[in-house]
Amino acid sequence: MQKSNAIIITAGHLDSSNGKTAHGLIRGTERFNIVGVIDDKHPGKDAGEVLDGKKRNIPIYSSIDEFAKNSKEKAVYGIVGVATKGGIIPDSLRIILKDALVHGYGLINGLHEYISDITELADFAKSRGLEIIDVRKPKRFKDLHFWSGKIKSVHCPKIAVLGTDCALGKRTTARFLVEAMRVAGYRAEMIYTGQTGWMQGAKYGFVFDSTLNDFISGEMEHAIVKCWEEAKPDIMFIEGQSSLRNPSGPAGAEWIVSADANAVVLQHNPARKKYKGLEDYPANIADLQDEIALIKIYGAPTVAITINTHKMSESDARIFAAAKEKELGIPVILPLEDGVRQLVAIFKDMIEKSIAQV
């Protein structure tokens, strides 16, 4: 895949959970070469160090103009790296996007509101011959797929990476798992289900929350079957969205039932007791044992727990992980701190037992 140079626009949200698209791209992308981040809170710093203390040689600039004047690299695209409330593009962000166009950069947008629907920006981009890609734009009706049962033709293990809530790092864990299996010598692929997965270069997938409900199961199946037919992987990891019980957008059944998942890796943040954005709503995130039981009812065993340690000390997270591992009888690990290599043996065994290897 030919990489294009790109800057990430975070508009002061790099160090918040609203910057999760930026976080994913900073950690890695096969689609773009990230040459800078635009964030007026952290100019002069390294984006990786701001994110998680790991230097990645991605400089932060206070503005598009500062990047254009001081960077030795040229950008082709400006990527919207933030999730805004309601997925809209506020006036403050529109100003930065217009500035990116003025400097000759095309725009990549994963928000619910489309840049191509904002007349001022769309017309200006067209007049300059600049590309606008609204990743969440739904497919045309003729390109959508109904579920057909072809999923049974896929004979490698399919692992759903689910979570007990949204914005927990499921995509990052799925990428870590793919990378770990590849390092171990296996052909592994990730099925993306969100806009950031596409931005990071995953080849197979669809954008779950911009797909008509009638076609979600079919698009899930189609992505997996296409991956199987073209790449013949030893194993697939399917990026989860939201959670089975999140009342603002329950999701997960399709990953287990329609994708015919062989197993689940469940991501959890022990410090989070309420669903993100629903802190005043009378519903608590389920206990891990209870969530595992629900997943089993849907038809898949949970083979590991991965811990998001946000708002926890590392020592408290490790104490929690050790206690839960003893209680549940499955590995409970910290992906950002320790990686996921510990789980390779589980999936190696599944691969060796799969029909594809017989």
Secondary structure, DSSP 4 states (H G I P E B T S, - for coil): -PPEEEEEE-TT-TTSGGGHHHHHHHH--SSEEEEEEE-TTSTTSBHHHHHHS---S-BEESSHHHHHHH-SS--SEEEE----GGG---HHHHHHHHHHHHTT-EEEE-SSS-GGG-HHHHHHHHHHT--EEETTPPPPGGG-----SGGGG--S-EEEEEESSSSSSHHHHHHHHHHHHHHTT--EEEEE-SHHHHHTT--EE--GGGS-HHHHHHHHHHHHHHHHHHH--SEEEEEP-SBTT-TTSB--HHHHTTTT-SEEEEEE-TT--B-TT-TTSS-BPPPHHHHHHHHHHHT--EEEEEE--TTS-HHHHHHHHHHHHHHHSS-EE-HHHH-SGGGHHHHHHHHHHSGGG-
